[in-house]
């Protein structure tokens, strides 16, 4: 089976995973949002900021190294597993020990038991990291899809049951722990690899040589993406953090649904093509253009329909999240264009470039918050978007240097999808203005979405027939029952 065919089939299963788990997660999230208070979500959001920070110390970049290596030996896998597990156990002990001071820092004593229960997640997560990397390297996205779908269903059922029984914030805690445990168990059932009682300094050096810059990126990416949660939790009320976390949750879900699907397959695909520049460049352009052609209209459509979506999905008490969702949609648009740069840096052996780009991103993010927080939480979200757009041309110049092409040629790839998406959003806004008084929120969402989708597809077929043909070709490969084509 050719690399192209493996990548497309892998993307199809990744789409099933992302769409299935994210739609399931969103449905569960909508139900829990109606059963629980914004304060409950704010407390768990604070706990997750701490959890994500501690999780950084378990991210050695070994997963990317396992996927990227051309010659992978059993010793690499054994070494990665035992180091991951040791670090996970150590982090669990530390988390339990410092839970009370961390809760005191935020002035929220109720955080202490939540943080202690979340400490078990470090161990559970460590047990499945190598299995996940092996399955990704082998393009076994069918098994990964099973992992996430099973975890989402079981974890969600536990969370909703606990909420209906009046467990409050513990519903979210139980959901998260069960989700991780079921996901890890599924990985072990789907993978036939088992660790041996051995570890090697030589294999550690091989992995760490690739993983060290990636580990640095993860540290900086945390401060770039999670620092606002921490700072909002410190500077604003738990309710404000709840509204902000809901807006971020919507952005994250949209990104997973529309962009992450392709990026999951990008690193193993790009890694196999790193010694063939022309095929690498073609694969990169195809991945970015196809993904953005789907993501751009989706984020703009979400921004137009945000008030109605929040009313229907979350309830009136979450309406303060609407302007946050709308401004963060602009961040989602940018992510849809730039989401593959990390995979390019790693696949081309330049993870250090990713690291230094993240340094700039973090510095600008902290400066943006320092300037914006005095004007409220909306200003913080807007500043985060502005910061991302300032960093954008620098990162894309570096990518174009690696793929040996010009920035102008790269940006021209997105002109047609962007024009069509903006025209679609304008048409949807006009339709919404005309029909808003006559239709309820649910019918307005259905009518506007159907009209916008048809309008966008017609424009793409008219203005970008080559892109339309590529989308149709990919759809045919995904659903084809015939033998795969040869490269």
C-alpha positions as CSV (number, residue, x, y, z in Angstrom):
1,X,0.0,0.0,0.0
2,X,1.4,3.4,-1.0
3,X,2.2,6.2,1.5
4,X,-0.5,8.3,0.0
5,X,-3.1,5.6,0.4
6,X,-2.0,4.8,4.0
7,X,-2.1,8.5,4.8
8,X,-5.6,9.0,3.4
9,X,-6.9,5.8,5.1
10,X,-5.2,6.9,8.3
11,X,-6.8,10.3,8.0
12,X,-10.2,8.6,7.5
13,X,-9.8,6.6,10.7
14,X,-8.4,9.7,12.5
15,X,-11.5,11.6,11.4
16,X,-13.7,8.8,12.8
17,X,-11.8,9.1,16.1
18,X,-11.8,12.8,16.3
19,X,-15.4,13.3,15.1
20,X,-16.8,10.5,17.1
21,X,-15.0,11.3,20.3
22,X,-15.4,15.1,20.0
23,X,-19.1,14.9,19.1
24,X,-19.6,12.5,22.0
25,X,-17.6,14.7,24.3
26,X,-19.5,17.8,23.2
27,X,-22.9,16.1,23.8
28,X,-21.7,15.0,27.2
29,X,-20.3,18.5,27.9
30,X,-23.7,20.1,26.9
31,X,-25.5,17.8,29.3
32,X,-23.1,18.5,32.1
33,X,-23.2,22.2,31.4
34,X,-27.0,22.1,32.1
35,X,-26.6,20.1,35.2
36,X,-23.6,21.9,36.8
37,X,-22.7,25.5,37.6
38,X,-20.1,27.7,35.9
39,X,-18.2,27.7,39.2
40,X,-17.9,23.8,39.0
41,X,-16.4,24.1,35.5
42,X,-14.1,26.9,36.7
43,X,-12.7,24.8,39.6
44,X,-12.0,21.8,37.3
45,X,-10.5,24.2,34.8
46,X,-8.1,25.4,37.5
47,X,-7.2,21.9,38.4
48,X,-6.6,21.1,34.8
49,X,-4.2,24.0,34.4
50,X,-2.1,22.5,37.3
51,X,-2.5,19.0,35.8
52,X,-1.3,20.2,32.4
53,X,1.7,22.0,34.0
54,X,2.7,18.9,35.9
55,X,2.2,16.7,32.8
56,X,4.9,18.8,31.1
57,X,7.5,17.0,33.1
58,X,6.4,13.7,31.7
59,X,6.6,14.9,28.1
60,X,10.1,13.9,27.0
61,X,9.3,13.9,23.3
62,X,9.7,10.2,23.2
63,X,6.5,9.6,21.3
64,X,7.5,11.9,18.5
65,X,10.9,10.3,18.4
66,X,9.4,6.8,18.1
67,X,7.3,7.9,15.2
68,X,10.1,9.8,13.5
69,X,12.9,7.3,13.7
70,X,13.7,5.3,10.5
71,X,15.3,2.4,12.4
72,X,13.4,1.6,15.6
73,X,14.7,-1.1,17.9
74,X,12.9,-2.9,20.8
75,X,15.3,-1.2,23.2
76,X,13.9,2.2,22.2
77,X,10.4,1.1,23.2
78,X,11.4,-0.5,26.5
79,X,13.5,2.5,27.6
80,X,10.7,4.9,26.7
81,X,8.1,2.9,28.6
82,X,10.0,2.6,31.9
83,X,11.2,6.2,31.9
84,X,7.6,7.3,31.3
85,X,6.2,5.2,34.1
86,X,8.9,6.3,36.6
87,X,8.2,9.9,35.9
88,X,4.4,9.3,36.1
89,X,4.8,7.8,39.6
90,X,7.0,10.6,40.7
91,X,4.6,13.3,39.5
92,X,1.7,11.6,41.3
93,X,3.5,11.7,44.6
94,X,4.5,15.4,44.1
95,X,1.0,16.3,43.1
96,X,-0.5,14.8,46.3
97,X,2.1,16.6,48.4
98,X,1.6,20.1,47.1
99,X,-2.2,20.0,46.5
100,X,-3.0,22.1,49.6
101,X,-0.5,25.0,48.8
102,X,-1.7,25.1,45.2
103,X,-5.3,25.4,46.3
104,X,-4.2,28.2,48.7
105,X,-2.5,30.1,45.9
106,X,-5.9,30.4,44.2
107,X,-7.8,30.9,47.4
108,X,-9.9,27.8,46.6
109,X,-9.7,25.2,49.4
110,X,-12.1,22.9,47.4
111,X,-9.3,22.4,44.9
112,X,-7.2,20.3,47.3
113,X,-9.1,17.0,47.0
114,X,-9.6,17.5,43.3
115,X,-5.9,17.8,42.7
116,X,-5.1,14.8,44.8
117,X,-7.6,12.6,42.9
118,X,-6.2,13.9,39.6
119,X,-2.7,12.8,40.6
120,X,-3.6,9.2,39.5
121,X,-3.9,10.4,35.9
122,X,-0.1,10.8,35.7
123,X,0.4,7.0,36.2
124,X,-2.5,6.0,33.9
125,X,-1.4,8.3,31.1
126,X,2.3,7.0,31.4
127,X,1.1,3.4,30.9
128,X,-0.3,4.1,27.4
129,X,2.1,6.5,25.8
130,X,4.4,4.0,24.0
131,X,1.4,2.0,22.7
132,X,-0.1,5.1,21.3
133,X,3.1,6.0,19.5
134,X,3.6,2.5,18.1
135,X,0.0,2.5,16.7
136,X,0.5,6.0,15.1
137,X,3.8,4.9,13.5
138,X,2.1,1.9,12.0
139,X,-0.9,4.0,10.8
140,X,-3.2,1.9,13.0
141,X,-5.7,4.7,13.5
142,X,-8.5,2.3,13.6
143,X,-7.3,1.1,17.0
144,X,-6.7,4.6,18.2
145,X,-10.2,5.5,17.1
146,X,-11.5,2.6,19.2
147,X,-9.5,3.9,22.2
148,X,-11.0,7.4,22.2
149,X,-14.6,6.4,21.3
150,X,-14.7,3.8,24.1
151,X,-13.1,6.2,26.6
152,X,-15.6,9.0,25.7
153,X,-18.7,6.8,26.0
154,X,-17.7,5.2,29.3
155,X,-16.3,8.3,30.9
156,X,-19.3,10.4,29.8
157,X,-21.8,7.9,31.2
158,X,-20.0,7.9,34.5
159,X,-19.9,11.8,34.6
160,X,-23.6,12.2,33.7
161,X,-24.7,9.5,36.2
162,X,-22.7,11.2,39.0
163,X,-24.2,14.6,38.0
164,X,-27.8,13.3,38.1
165,X,-27.0,11.9,41.6
166,X,-26.0,15.3,42.8
167,X,-22.2,14.8,42.9
168,X,-21.6,18.3,41.6
169,X,-17.9,19.1,40.6
170,X,-17.0,15.4,41.3
171,X,-19.0,14.5,38.2
172,X,-16.3,16.1,36.1
173,X,-13.5,14.6,38.2
174,X,-15.0,11.1,37.8
175,X,-15.5,11.5,34.1
176,X,-11.9,12.5,33.5
177,X,-10.4,9.7,35.5
178,X,-12.6,7.0,33.9
179,X,-12.0,8.4,30.5
180,X,-8.2,8.1,30.8
181,X,-8.3,4.7,32.4
182,X,-10.6,3.2,29.7
183,X,-8.5,4.8,27.0
184,X,-5.2,3.3,28.3
185,X,-6.8,-0.1,28.8
186,X,-8.1,-0.1,25.2
187,X,-4.6,0.8,23.9
188,X,-3.1,-2.3,25.7
189,X,-5.8,-4.5,24.2
190,X,-5.2,-3.1,20.7
191,X,-1.4,-3.3,20.8
192,X,0.5,-6.6,20.9
193,X,3.7,-4.9,22.2
194,X,4.6,-5.5,25.8
195,X,7.6,-4.0,27.7
196,X,10.5,-6.0,28.8
197,X,12.4,-5.4,32.1
198,X,15.2,-3.5,30.5
199,X,16.4,0.0,29.7
200,X,19.4,1.3,27.8
201,X,21.4,4.4,28.1
202,X,22.3,4.3,24.3
203,X,18.6,4.0,23.3
204,X,17.8,6.8,25.8
205,X,20.3,9.1,24.0
206,X,18.8,8.3,20.6
207,X,15.3,9.2,21.8
208,X,16.3,12.2,23.8
209,X,18.3,13.7,20.9
210,X,15.1,14.0,19.0
211,X,12.8,14.5,22.0
212,X,14.7,17.3,23.8
213,X,13.7,20.2,21.6
214,X,10.1,18.8,21.4
215,X,10.1,18.6,25.2
216,X,11.1,22.3,25.3
217,X,8.4,23.1,22.8
218,X,5.8,21.4,25.1
219,X,6.9,23.5,28.0
220,X,6.6,26.7,26.0
221,X,3.4,25.6,24.3
222,X,1.9,25.2,27.8
223,X,2.7,28.7,28.7
224,X,1.5,29.9,25.4
225,X,-1.9,28.1,25.5
226,X,-2.5,27.5,29.2
227,X,-1.0,30.6,30.7
228,X,-4.2,32.5,30.0
229,X,-6.2,29.9,32.0
230,X,-3.9,30.2,34.9
231,X,-3.8,34.0,34.8
232,X,-7.6,34.3,34.2
233,X,-8.1,32.0,37.2
234,X,-5.8,34.1,39.3
235,X,-7.1,37.6,38.2
236,X,-10.8,36.9,37.7
237,X,-13.6,34.9,39.4
238,X,-14.2,31.1,39.0
239,X,-17.3,32.0,37.0
240,X,-15.3,34.1,34.6
241,X,-12.9,31.3,34.2
242,X,-15.8,29.0,33.6
243,X,-17.0,31.2,30.7
244,X,-13.5,31.4,29.3
245,X,-13.0,27.7,29.6
246,X,-16.2,26.9,27.8
247,X,-15.1,29.2,24.9
248,X,-11.7,27.5,24.8
249,X,-13.5,24.1,25.0
250,X,-15.5,25.0,21.9
251,X,-12.3,26.1,20.1
252,X,-10.5,23.0,21.1
253,X,-13.4,20.7,19.9
254,X,-13.6,22.5,16.6
255,X,-9.9,22.2,16.1
256,X,-9.9,18.5,16.9
257,X,-12.8,17.9,14.6
258,X,-11.5,19.9,11.6
259,X,-7.8,20.1,11.8
260,X,-6.3,17.5,14.2
261,X,-7.6,14.7,12.0
262,X,-5.1,15.5,9.3
263,X,-2.2,16.4,11.7
264,X,-2.4,13.1,13.4
265,X,-1.4,11.4,10.1
266,X,1.0,14.2,9.0
267,X,4.0,13.4,11.2
268,X,4.3,9.7,10.1
269,X,3.6,10.6,6.5
270,X,6.1,13.5,6.4
271,X,8.7,11.4,8.1
272,X,8.5,8.8,5.4
273,X,8.9,11.5,2.7
274,X,11.7,13.5,4.3
275,X,14.3,12.3,1.8
276,X,12.0,13.2,-1.2
277,X,11.6,17.0,-1.2
278,X,9.2,17.2,-4.1
279,X,6.8,14.6,-2.8
280,X,7.1,16.1,0.7
281,X,6.2,19.5,-0.7
282,X,3.2,18.2,-2.5
283,X,1.9,16.3,0.5
284,X,2.3,19.4,2.7
285,X,0.4,21.6,0.3
286,X,-2.4,19.1,-0.1
287,X,-2.7,18.6,3.6
288,X,-2.8,22.3,4.4
289,X,-5.1,23.3,1.6
290,X,-7.7,20.5,2.1
291,X,-7.8,21.0,5.9
292,X,-8.2,24.8,5.6
293,X,-10.9,24.4,2.9
294,X,-12.9,22.6,5.5
295,X,-11.9,24.5,8.6
296,X,-12.2,28.1,7.4
297,X,-16.0,28.0,6.7
298,X,-16.6,26.0,9.8
299,X,-15.0,28.5,12.2
300,X,-16.6,31.5,10.4
301,X,-20.0,29.8,10.4
302,X,-19.6,29.1,14.1
303,X,-18.9,32.8,14.8
304,X,-22.0,33.8,13.0
305,X,-24.2,31.3,14.8
306,X,-22.5,31.5,18.2
307,X,-25.5,33.2,20.1
308,X,-28.0,30.6,18.9
309,X,-25.5,27.7,19.5
310,X,-24.9,28.7,23.1
311,X,-28.6,29.1,23.9
312,X,-29.4,25.7,22.5
313,X,-26.4,23.7,23.6
314,X,-25.5,25.3,27.0
315,X,-28.4,27.4,28.1
316,X,-29.0,31.1,28.8
317,X,-26.6,31.1,31.8
318,X,-23.6,30.7,29.4
319,X,-24.4,33.6,27.1
320,X,-21.4,35.6,28.4
321,X,-19.3,33.0,26.5
322,X,-20.6,34.1,23.1
323,X,-18.3,37.1,22.4
324,X,-15.3,34.9,23.6
325,X,-16.3,32.1,21.2
326,X,-16.6,34.6,18.3
327,X,-13.2,36.2,18.8
328,X,-11.5,32.9,19.4
329,X,-12.9,31.7,16.1
330,X,-10.3,33.9,14.5
331,X,-7.7,32.0,16.3
332,X,-9.2,28.8,15.0
333,X,-8.9,30.1,11.4
334,X,-5.2,30.8,11.9
335,X,-4.6,27.3,13.5
336,X,-6.2,25.7,10.5
337,X,-3.5,27.3,8.3
338,X,-0.5,26.7,10.5
339,X,-1.3,23.4,12.2
340,X,1.2,21.4,10.2
341,X,4.3,23.4,10.9
342,X,5.2,21.4,14.0
343,X,5.0,18.2,11.9
344,X,7.2,19.7,9.2
345,X,9.9,20.8,11.8
346,X,10.0,17.4,13.4
347,X,9.9,15.4,10.2
348,X,12.7,17.5,8.6
349,X,14.9,17.1,11.7
350,X,14.5,20.7,12.9
351,X,12.5,20.5,16.2
352,X,14.7,23.2,17.7
353,X,13.2,25.7,15.2
354,X,9.8,24.8,16.7
355,X,11.2,25.4,20.2
356,X,12.5,28.9,19.4
357,X,9.3,29.9,17.7
358,X,7.5,28.9,20.8
359,X,9.8,31.1,22.9
360,X,8.7,34.1,20.9
361,X,5.0,33.0,21.2
362,X,5.2,32.7,25.0
363,X,6.8,36.1,25.5
364,X,4.3,37.9,23.3
365,X,1.4,36.0,25.0
366,X,2.5,37.1,28.5
367,X,2.9,40.7,27.3
368,X,-0.5,40.6,25.7
369,X,-2.1,39.5,28.9
370,X,-0.3,42.1,31.0
371,X,-1.6,44.8,28.7
372,X,-5.2,43.5,28.2
373,X,-6.4,42.0,31.5
374,X,-7.4,45.4,33.0
375,X,-10.1,45.7,30.3
376,X,-11.7,42.4,31.1
377,X,-11.8,38.8,29.9
378,X,-12.9,39.7,26.3
379,X,-9.8,41.9,25.9
380,X,-7.6,38.9,27.1
381,X,-9.1,36.7,24.4
382,X,-8.7,39.4,21.7
383,X,-5.1,40.0,22.7
384,X,-4.4,36.2,22.4
385,X,-5.7,36.3,18.9
386,X,-3.6,39.4,17.9
387,X,-0.5,37.7,19.4
388,X,-1.0,34.6,17.2
389,X,-1.3,36.7,14.1
390,X,1.9,38.6,14.8
391,X,3.8,35.3,15.1
392,X,2.2,33.7,12.1
393,X,4.5,35.1,9.3
394,X,7.7,34.2,11.1
395,X,6.6,30.6,11.6
396,X,5.4,30.2,8.0
397,X,8.6,31.7,6.6
398,X,10.6,29.0,8.5
399,X,8.3,26.3,7.1
400,X,8.7,27.6,3.5
401,X,12.5,27.6,4.0
402,X,12.4,23.9,4.9
403,X,10.1,22.9,2.0
404,X,12.2,25.1,-0.4
405,X,9.4,27.3,-1.5
406,X,8.4,30.9,-1.2
407,X,6.0,32.3,1.4
408,X,4.0,34.1,-1.3
409,X,3.4,30.9,-3.1
410,X,2.4,29.1,0.1
411,X,-0.1,31.9,1.1
412,X,-1.7,31.8,-2.4
413,X,-2.9,28.3,-1.6
414,X,-5.4,29.7,0.8
415,X,-6.8,32.6,-1.2
416,X,-9.7,30.7,-2.8
417,X,-10.9,28.9,0.4
418,X,-10.7,32.2,2.4
419,X,-12.7,34.2,-0.2
420,X,-15.3,31.5,-0.4
421,X,-15.5,31.2,3.4
422,X,-15.9,35.0,3.9
423,X,-18.6,35.2,1.3
424,X,-20.4,32.3,2.9
425,X,-20.2,33.9,6.3
426,X,-21.6,37.2,4.9
427,X,-24.5,35.3,3.2
428,X,-25.3,33.4,6.4
429,X,-25.3,36.7,8.4
430,X,-27.7,38.2,5.9
431,X,-30.0,35.2,6.0
432,X,-29.9,35.2,9.8
433,X,-30.8,38.9,9.9
434,X,-33.8,38.3,7.6
435,X,-35.1,35.2,9.3
436,X,-34.1,35.8,12.9
437,X,-37.4,37.1,14.0
438,X,-39.4,34.4,12.3
439,X,-37.5,31.3,13.3
440,X,-36.4,29.9,16.7
441,X,-32.8,29.4,17.5
442,X,-32.8,25.7,16.6
443,X,-34.5,26.1,13.2
444,X,-32.3,29.2,12.5
445,X,-29.2,27.0,13.1
446,X,-30.4,24.3,10.8
447,X,-31.5,26.6,7.9
448,X,-28.4,28.8,8.1
449,X,-26.0,25.8,8.3
450,X,-27.6,24.1,5.3
451,X,-27.7,27.2,3.3
452,X,-24.1,28.2,4.2
453,X,-22.7,24.7,3.3
454,X,-24.4,24.6,-0.1
455,X,-23.3,28.2,-0.8
456,X,-19.7,27.4,0.1
457,X,-19.5,24.2,-1.9
458,X,-21.0,25.9,-5.0
459,X,-18.4,28.7,-4.7
460,X,-15.5,26.3,-4.3
461,X,-16.6,24.4,-7.4
462,X,-16.9,27.6,-9.3
463,X,-13.8,29.5,-8.1
464,X,-11.4,26.6,-7.2
465,X,-12.3,23.6,-9.4
466,X,-8.8,22.0,-8.8
467,X,-9.3,22.0,-5.1
468,X,-12.9,20.7,-5.5
469,X,-11.5,17.9,-7.6
470,X,-8.9,17.0,-4.9
471,X,-11.6,16.9,-2.3
472,X,-13.6,14.5,-4.4
473,X,-10.6,12.3,-5.1
474,X,-9.9,12.0,-1.4
475,X,-13.5,11.2,-0.7
476,X,-13.4,8.4,-3.3
477,X,-10.2,6.9,-1.8
478,X,-11.8,6.9,1.7
479,X,-14.9,5.1,0.6
480,X,-13.4,2.9,-2.1
481,X,-13.7,-0.8,-1.7
482,X,-11.3,-1.5,-4.6
483,X,-7.5,-2.3,-4.3
484,X,-5.4,0.7,-3.3
485,X,-3.5,2.5,-6.1
486,X,0.2,2.2,-6.3
487,X,2.5,5.2,-6.1
